[in-house]
Amino acid sequence: MAAQLAGSGKKNKFDLGQNSDINVTPFVDVMLVLLIIFMVTAPLATVSIKIDIPPAQAPKNPTKPPTIISIAQNGDLAVSFATSPTTTQNRPATLQDMNSLLAASLGGPDPTLQQVFVHADQHVRYGVFMSVVNQLQLDGYYKIGIISEEVTV
């Protein structure tokens, strides 16, 4: 902040003239107060939802292989049946009898609570695939897993 005390041809020797400097002290004070307010209120504004996600671990003792619905390139369906803890056998199926074959393959008291996997050929039409998934949901199977494989060209 500069002031001119001695006059150089001015009207009055006590005339300080115009001061063109900007006083930034109030601006800095306001910015610091706003910074403190936002630092205090930001943690309060965050909404957190507690989610308990189980760890991703494979089952230690699988009792039987998973049930897989296979869709061939021409649209033919097959449901896998476990013949032993390590081997499976595919049985042909249609959309109408898929529910009974799945219930027999899963073999639980409520088979709709178990997970079913869908494996489709790379060139299966989307409508065929979605008709299988929609039929599964209509039959009450909501835990549907999709098996994907890396395609090598």
N, C-alpha and C positions, 0 to 999 in steps of 0.2 A: 504494500500500500504506500503509494508515494504521495507526498504533499509538497507543495511549493510554498516555502515560508517567505522567501525574499521576493519582492516584486520586481519584475522586469518590464516596466512600463504598464503595469496593471493599474486598475482603478484604486484599489485599496491595498495597503501592505498586509492586511490581515485576511485578504481574500485568498482562499486556498485553491480555487479553480475547480473544474470538474474532475471527478475521480472516475476513470473508466475501467478500473479493475473490478472483477467480480468477486464477491465474498462467497467462497464455496463452503465455509464452515457450517452454515445451517443445512446445506445440501448433504454434506457428509454425515451430519448428525441424524438427519431423517433417514438416510440410507442404512446407517447402522441400527437404528431402532427397527426398521422394517426387516432387516436381516435377522435380528434377534427374534422378532415375532414369528417369522417364517420357520426359523430353526426350532422354536418351541412347539408350534402348531403342526408341523409336517408329520412327526411321528404319531400324533393323535388322529390325523386324517386318514391314515392307512387302514384299510380293512383287511383283516386276516381271517382265513378260514382254516381250521385245523383239520388236516387230512391224515389219516393213518393208512399209509400204503405199506402192504406187506413186502418183505424183501423178495427179490426175484431169485428164487431157488428152485431147482428141479426136485421133484419128489424123490425121496431117498429109496423107497422100495415100491416101484410101480407094480401094481397088482395085475394090470392087464394093459395091452396097447390101447391107444385112443381109438375112438370110433371115427372113421373117415368116410365121407360121401365123395366118391370120385365121379367126375363128369368127363366123359370122353369127348373127343373132337366132334363126333356126330350127334352128341346129345344124350347118349346112353348113360344111365346112372348105375352105380354099384355102391353097396354098403359093406364096410369091412366088418368081419366077425372074428373075434379072437379064438383061435383054435388051441393056443397055448400062450403062456405069458410072453413069448417072444415072436410068435408067428400069427399071421392073420390070413383070412380067406375072404375074397370079395364075392358077394352075391348080387346078381342083377336086381334092379329095382325100377319102379316107376314112381311118378309123383303121388299116385293114389296109395300105393302100398308102402311108401317110404316110412310113414309113421310107425307102422307095426314092425317093420324090420329094424328101425332104430331102437324101439322099445326092447326088442329081443336082443339086440346087440349090446345095448347098455346094461340091461338086466338089473337095474336098481329099483327100489320101491317107487321112486318118482323120477323117471328118466329125463323129464324135462328140466330138471335142475342140474344136469350134467352137461359138460361141454361137448359139442359136436364140431368136427373140422370138415371143411369143404375144400376139396382139391380139384381144380378144373384144368383141363388142357389149355395150352396157350391160345389155341384158335377157336375156343368155344364162343359161341355168340353170346352177347351180353344178356339178351332176353332169356335165354335158356338158364344162364347162371342165376339171374335175378328171380326166375320162377322157382328155382330150387330154394333159394334163401327165403323168399316170401312164403313158400309152403312150410318151411321149417318154422317160421314165426307163427303162421296160422295154427300149426300143431302144438305150439307152446314152447318150442326150443328157442330160447333167447340168448344162450351162451354159444354163439357161433364163431368159430375161428376160421380164418382163411389161410390156407397154406400157400405160400408163394415160393417159387424157386428162381434162382438167378438164371437168366437166359443168356447162353453164350452164342455168339454169332460166328 
